[in-house]
Amino acid sequence: MTQASANAARRLVDTLVMNGVDKVFCVPGESYLAVLDALADVRDQIEVIVCRHEAGAANMAEAYGKLTGKPGICMVTRGPGATHASIGVHTAHQDSTPMILFVGQIALSDRGRGAFQEVDYREVFGGLAKWATEIESPQRTVEVVERAFATALQGRMGPVVVALPENILHDDGGPAPVRPVTPARSALDPAFVQQVAARLAKAERPLLVLGGSGWSDEAASALSGWAEGLGLPLALSFRRKDLIANDHPAYAGDLGLGVNPHLVERVKASDLIIAIGARLGENPTQGYTLLDRSRTAETLIHIHPGAEELGRVWAPALSAAADNSLAALALSQIEPGRTWHDEAQAAHADFIAFSSPIETGGAVNMSQVIAHLAEALPRDAILTNGAGNFAAWLHRFHRHQARRTQLAPTSGAMGYGYPAALGAKAVHPHREVVCIAGDGDFMMSANEMATAAQYGLGVVVVVVDNGTFGTIRMHQEREYPRRVIATDLKNPDFVKYAEAFGALAVRVETTEAFPAALEAAREAAATGQPALIHLVTEAEQIAPGRTISQLRAG
């Protein structure tokens, strides 16, 4: 089909180019062929990466958003394409990641008829995205797409869904974009900073808690340097361990699943908590039990870019809606007139002890495997994971040394890690990327190994295979000992599976064999060849410090 040079599809792509988009992750569909055709004319500016499943494409786009701070762009077709991609939208929402999902849509004239693959995207994605809309006037295409960028980037970052009725994509697209979107940022009132300074000066056991998205390197460095100078203990929220280097002398650990008991006690004993960017949701607060509303009204200073998050669960003593980086830069200028070096030293010592390898049974000691990763990999290596008990070993025993080195879903989405790793490698082809995946977790997105092979994305995936859905098995054994049902897995030969895609694959059954396997996998990945390590473990070692036998014993 010959298309007008300024139709809606081309105006959409013009707006992507204007806003610095350099990658689009997609599964093609006939409902947005006009957009694909427009993308063909800008191949030198936007790389289109074709994925094997819409969930994979959405997860890659979400990982792009985490690493770059720019909206990850995903394109899928209508109906099942969009619903497959919804998992990535949910992750982006819970993780505060900027992302835009473009969905091909039925013709406007067919709406409400139950047309082929018809879905009301405003209704379906209304609770999953910051904004879900549909372009109904082709001449407003640039307006809608620019608003999508602004919405994804302003306040609490998050995903936007834009439906594209296929009939309007060929129509006159209206005016061209003039300039890129510049997101608005809110800063702290100087009077608020003074109030924080006054409360900090009186605190005996203060604690910084950082989380969320949108952090600049300058702000993270300024705040961590400030904390180091004051001896102010600093904790990170769930799956935000790469906000500061974990060898920072004031680093106290992360508030996630399987949290350090000493950190739990430190939070409970704190007489002032300054939380920046962290929503203080279910996992960081241990099921909303770590904090107490009557105490937070006196001890919590809560700063978050989304005003709707302030006072949502916890009554704060002070609160402010502000950009995380601008807030951090402002607070880093406070001089409280005292220090807490003993507190920081004790908190960091607790972290070091908790993150050091432990003794386990079985031929594979996962704590030593993870510790070896930190020894072998460069400081800027990116580690990714999905969801499952296997991730508890990674989060507890790996010490991140640089920013933007962790891609992990706070949404707890299985199947996230491997697509995220591919997205990361596409963004940073010269950095090493390693995915740690459980056997059940990996099989939810293992088909994307075809994408890795097609684009030469040299990612290493370590498949931790214990033959069970570990997290559910752990809960099952605790609540219903020995009544195992629906958690055992029959897995393929992962080595042969990977080799079918041209990947290098190694089977490992002991801790001692892992270093050599990792070295071989890294060498293959350096050439653009995907690599897989099939790490065979036992379900008995169900989590750090827990065994099935212990759970059954009560």
Order of alpha helices (4+ residues) and beta strands (2+ residues): alpha-beta-alpha-beta-alpha-beta-alpha-beta-alpha-beta-alpha-beta-alpha-beta-alpha-beta-beta-alpha-beta-alpha-beta-beta-alpha-alpha-alpha-beta-alpha-beta-alpha-beta-alpha-alpha-beta-alpha-alpha-beta-alpha-beta-alpha
